[in-house]
Amino acid sequence: QVQLVVSGGGLVQPGGPLRLSCAASRSIFSFFMMRWYRQALGNEREFVARIGSGVITNYADSVKGRFTISRDSAKNTVYLQMNSLKPEDTADYYCNAILAAANYWGQGTQVTVSS
């Protein structure tokens, strides 16, 4: 059983930073991939960023250069550092992990970018 606990959401002004955390119940190196997704009200869930078991990372074009995905293996935690936030980044953010072809999801955390 895999559990992913997401934290760090909140209200932030445009241009500000926010960091999300996804704490896993097992070593993050056991996962083939860990990803962040987001879902804005009325929209479908969309890919934001991913990090593999190596050092390769990928980002959606809409967040490239502003968001950074990273991990702390000692804490079994993956982070999403979000800088230069825009109102269109407002959404519920979800952590996802792939293990043995199965997908696991953390609970969403709300991010609101507004003045």
N, C-alpha and C positions, 0 to 999 in steps of 0.2 A: 504494500500500500504506500502510495506516494502522497505527501501533503505539501502544498505550496501555500505559504502565508504571505500575503501582499500587504505592504504598508507604505505610508509616505504621501498619500494624496492630500489635497486641500485646495484652498483658494489662493491664487497668486496673481499679482498684477502683470499686465503685458510687459514683456521684456525681462521678467524675473526668472529665477531658477527654482527647480524643485527636483528632489531625488526620490525615486521609488525603489523599494526593496522587495525582493522575493526570496524568502527563506525556505529552503527545501528540507525535507525530513530525512534526506540521505545525501551522500556525497554528490555534489553537482557534476563531478567528473564521470559519474555513472550514466549521465544522460547523454544521448546522442546530440541533442540540441536543446537550448533554452531560448525562448522567444518572448517578446512583449507584443501584445496586441492592444488595440483600443476600439471602443465603440461609442460614437457620438449618438445623441438622441435622434432616433429616426433613421439612422444609418446602419449599414452592415458592419460587422467587426472587421477591422483591417489590420494588416501586419504593420509593425512599427520597427522592430529591430530583432536581431538574433545573434547568438554566439554559440559556436560549436565547441566540441571537446578540445579543439586546439585553440588557436588565437584568432581564427577568422571571424570577422563580424560583418554583418550586412544591415543596411538601413533602408527604410522607405525613402523615396526621393523627397517627400514632404518634410522629413526631419533631418536629413543628411546635413552634417555640419553644425547642428544644434543639439542633437541628442547623442549620448554615448552609453553603450551597454558595456558592463564590466562584471567581474565576479571576484569574490573573496572565498577561496576554497576552504580556508580555515573556519569560516562562518557558514559554509554551505549556502551562500547568498549571492544572488545576481542583482545588479543594480541597473537602474535606468536614470542617468543624469540628464535632466532636461534643462537647457539654457535658452535664453531668448524666446521665451514662451509667447505664443500668439493666441488670440481668442479662439482660433480654429483648432487649437490643440485641446480644447475642452472636450472631455470624454471620460468614460470609465475605462481604466487601464487594467489589463489582465496579463498575468504571467502564465506561460505555457512551457511544459517540458515533455520531451519525447524520450521514452524508455522502452526498448524492445517493441518498437512499432506501436506502442500505445501512447495516447496523448493525455496529459494531465493538466488540469487548470486550477489556478488559484482563484480566490474570490476577487472581484473587481474592486478597484479603489478609484474614487472620483477625483478628477482633476478639473478645476474650474479656473480659467484664465479670464479675469475681468477686472476692470478698474472701478 
